[in-house]
Amino acid sequence: MTTKTLDFNNIEQKLFWIFVGVATLLIAVYLYSAFSVTVNVVERNKMTQATRDIEAKVGTLEAEYMQIQNSITLAYAKNLGLKEVTAKFTTETPSVKFSIVR
């Protein structure tokens, strides 16, 4: 009768390489996540700065618009040749035709 014995050195070696593989995978996922977070923070800061720049331009344009709006009067508009028009509405309804196509 023969007795089979387990080769523990081989199992320990396999377990070691499995542990190394899992550790490498976890480190790679961590580094990818850290890189991704860093890139996203930089992009968010750039977008925030661009938004601030646009808000400043909009504020300047609004102030300019308000200044121009306050400088135009009815007399100035008439000097430019504009006329005040009263709206005329009619109560007639135009004839509407529907066509059904089969």
Residue pairs with C-beta under 8 A, 6 or more apart in sequence:
74 84
